[in-house]
Amino acid sequence: MGPDLDISGFHAFLTVFLVLLNGFFVAAEFAIVKVRSSQIEIQAKSGSRVAKVTKTILHHMDAYLAATQLGVTLASLGLGWVGEEVMTTIVFNIFHFLHITISGSFAVNTGHVFAFLLITIMHIVFGELAPKTFAIQQPVKTSLFIAFPLRIFYVVCQPFIWALNGFANAILKLFGIESSHSSEAHHSSEELQYLLDQGKESGVLDSNEHELIKNVFDFNERVAKNIMV
């Protein structure tokens, strides 16, 4: 009917591990982009060792983003290599359990199609969407959780990561784009005032706090204009 119906426990474990590993690197990528360095700085100053490692990661974002991309690529390749065989065997076991008899090349093709669908669903849900959503909603917790493992992976693969990152930066320079070395961009005064208004609307700031901070912006703008005159 198809391939051997016996499935290796090690290969099944390896498939699940590679899906979770892919999810780890996806979560790491989104967490270090999403988290604000000020959130980590507070914990680092309080003596948190993991926060200090996270702070180092944020200060070398390009290199660690390259590490996460390398990790995602390796995990995905490994999953494609091991996972399809495991899922194909599982599909044929299901056919056998349900007494579904399919013969010839059609059986093999059908098994591979179902296996591909299963491994794709696992990869997208558990290896991409779930970790990405969690990292976006909980960037501080996620960045602290992934800090030590990501640091170890980076140190082990540093020469290869350095080469990939250097090549990527060289390509960007051809288009006049400089690489980013921090996790945050500076806000303009208009953006800060918009955030201030949003804080008032959401209830984070009361009317007095909003007015006080807004007056600081207005005062700074008037001083700047007077200096220019």
For each residue, the residues with C-beta under 8 A, 3 or more apart:
1: 92 95 96 101 102 103 107
2: 88 92 95 107 108 111
3: 85 88 89 92 108 111
4: 89
5: 89 92 93 96
6: 89
7: 11 12 86 89 90 93
8: 11 12 86
9: 12 13
10: 13 14
11: 7 8 14 15 82 85 86
12: 7 8 9 15 16 86
13: 9 10 16 17
14: 10 11 17 18 78 82 86
15: 11 12 18 19 79 82 83 86 87 119
16: 12 13 19 20
17: 13 14 20 21
18: 14 15 21 22 75 78 79 82 83
19: 15 16 22 23 75 79 83 122 123 126 127
20: 16 17 23 24 126 127
21: 17 18 24 25 71 75
22: 18 19 25 26 71 72 75 76 79 123 127 128
23: 19 20 26 27 126 127 128 130 131
24: 20 21 27 28 71 131 146 149
25: 21 22 28 29 68 69 71 72 75
26: 22 23 29 30 68 72 127 128 131 132 135
27: 23 24 30 31 131 132 134 135 142 146
28: 24 25 31 32 64 68 71 135 142 143 146 150
29: 25 26 32 33 65 68 69 72 135
30: 26 27 33 34 131 132 135 136 139 142
31: 27 28 34 35 135 139 142 143 146
32: 28 29 35 54 57 58 61 64 65 68 143 146 183
33: 29 30 61 65 183
34: 30 31 135 136 139
35: 31 32 39 40 54 58 139 140 142 143 183
36: 39 40 139 183 184
37: 40 41 55 58 182 183 184
38: 41 42
39: 35 36 42 43 139 140
40: 35 36 37 43 44 51 54 55 58 140 143 144
41: 37 38 44 45 55
42: 38 39 45 46
43: 39 40 46 48 51 144
44: 40 41 48 51 52 54 55
45: 41 42
46: 42 43 51
47:
48: 43 44 51 52 144
49: 52 53
50: 53 54 144 147 148
51: 40 43 44 46 48 54 55 144 147
52: 44 48 49 55 56
53: 49 50 56 57 147 148 151
54: 32 35 40 44 50 51 57 58 143 144 147
55: 37 40 41 44 51 52 58 59
56: 52 53 59 60 151
57: 32 53 54 60 61 64 143 147 150 151
58: 32 35 37 40 54 55 61 143 182 183
59: 55 56 181 182
60: 56 57 63 64 181
61: 32 33 57 58 64 65 180 181 182 183
62: 65 66 165 169 179 180 181
63: 60 66 67 154 161 162 165
64: 28 32 57 60 61 67 68 150 154
65: 29 32 33 61 62 68 69
66: 62 63 69 70 161 164 165 168
67: 63 64 70 71 150 153 154 157 161
68: 25 26 28 29 32 64 65 71 72 150
69: 25 29 65 66 72 73 164
70: 66 67 73 74 157 160 161 164
71: 21 22 24 25 28 67 68 74 75 153
72: 22 25 26 29 68 69 75 76
73: 69 70 76 77
74: 70 71 77 78
75: 18 19 21 22 25 71 72 78 79 127
76: 22 72 73 79 80 123 127
77: 73 74 80 81
78: 14 18 74 75 81 82
79: 15 18 19 22 75 76 82 83 119 123 127
80: 76 77 83 84 119
81: 77 78 84
82: 11 14 15 18 78 79 85 86
83: 15 18 19 79 80 86 87 119 122 123
84: 80 81 87 88 112 115 116 119
85: 3 11 82 88 89
86: 7 8 11 12 14 15 82 83 89 90
87: 15 83 84 90 91 114 115 116 118 119
88: 2 3 84 85 91 92 111 112 115
89: 3 4 5 6 7 85 86 92 93
90: 7 86 87 93 94 115 118
91: 87 88 94 95 111 114 115 118
92: 1 2 3 5 88 89 95 96 111
93: 5 7 89 90 96 97
94: 90 91 97 98
95: 1 2 91 92 98 100 101 102 107 111
96: 1 5 92 93 99 100
97: 93 94
98: 94 95
99: 96
100: 95 96
101: 1 95
102: 1 95 106 107 110
103: 1 106 107
104: 107 108
105: 108 109
106: 102 103 109 110
107: 1 2 95 102 103 104 110 111
108: 2 3 104 105 111 112
109: 105 106 112 113
110: 102 106 107 113 114
111: 2 3 88 91 92 95 107 108 114 115
112: 84 88 108 109 115 116
113: 109 110 116 117
114: 87 91 110 111 117 118
115: 84 87 88 90 91 111 112 118 119
116: 84 87 112 113 119 120
117: 113 114 120 121
118: 87 90 91 114 115 121 122
119: 15 79 80 83 84 87 115 116 122 123
120: 116 117 123 124
121: 117 118 124 125
122: 19 83 118 119 125 126 127
123: 19 22 76 79 83 119 120 126 127 128
124: 120 121 127 128 129
125: 121 122 128 129 130
126: 19 20 23 122 123 130 131
127: 19 20 22 23 26 75 76 79 122 123 124 131
128: 22 23 26 123 124 125 131 132
129: 124 125 132 133
130: 23 125 126 133 134
131: 23 24 26 27 30 126 127 128 134 135
132: 26 27 30 128 129 135 136
133: 129 130 136 137
134: 27 130 131 137 138 142
135: 26 27 28 29 30 31 34 131 132 138 139 142
136: 30 34 132 133 139
137: 133 134
138: 134 135 141 142
139: 30 31 34 35 36 39 135 136 142 143
140: 35 39 40 143 144
141: 138 144 145
142: 27 28 30 31 35 134 135 138 139 145 146
143: 28 31 32 35 40 54 57 58 139 140 146 147
144: 40 43 48 50 51 54 140 141 147
145: 141 142
146: 24 27 28 31 32 142 143 149 150
147: 50 51 53 54 57 143 144 150 151
148: 50 53 151 152
149: 24 146 152 153
150: 28 57 64 67 68 146 147 153 154
151: 53 56 57 147 148 154 155
152: 148 149 155 156
153: 67 71 149 150 156 157
154: 63 64 67 150 151 157 158 161
155: 151 152 158
156: 152 153
157: 67 70 153 154 160 161
158: 154 155 161 162
159: 162 163
160: 70 157 163 164
161: 63 66 67 70 154 157 158 164 165
162: 63 158 159 165 166
163: 159 160 166 167
164: 66 69 70 160 161 167 168
165: 62 63 66 161 162 168 169
166: 162 163 169 170
167: 163 164 170 171
168: 66 164 165 171 172 179
169: 62 165 166 172 173 179
170: 166 167 173 174
171: 167 168 174 175
172: 168 169 175 177 178 179
173: 169 170 176 177 178
174: 170 171
175: 171 172
176: 173
177: 172 173
178: 172 173
179: 62 168 169 172
180: 61 62
181: 59 60 61 62
182: 37 58 59 61
183: 32 33 35 36 37 58 61
184: 36 37
185:
186:
187: 191 192 195
188: 191 192
189: 192 193 217 221
190: 193 194
191: 187 188 194 195
192: 187 188 189 195 196 217
193: 189 190 196 197 214 217
194: 190 191 197 198
195: 187 191 192 198 199
196: 192 193 199 200 205 210 213 214 217
197: 193 194 200 201 210
198: 194 195 201 202
199: 195 196 202 204 205 210
200: 196 197 203 204 205 206 207 210
201: 197 198
202: 198 199
203: 200
204: 199 200
205: 196 199 200 209 210 213
206: 200 209 210
207: 200 210 211
208: 211 212
209: 205 206 212 213
210: 196 197 199 200 205 206 207 213 214
211: 207 208 214 215
212: 208 209 215 216
213: 196 205 209 210 216 217
214: 193 196 210 211 217 218
215: 211 212 218 219
216: 212 213 219 220
217: 189 192 193 196 213 214 220 221
218: 214 215 221 222
219: 215 216 222 223
220: 216 217 223 224
221: 189 217 218 224 225
222: 218 219 225 226
223: 219 220 226 227
224: 220 221 227 228
225: 221 222 228 229
226: 222 223 229
227: 223 224
228: 224 225
229: 225 226
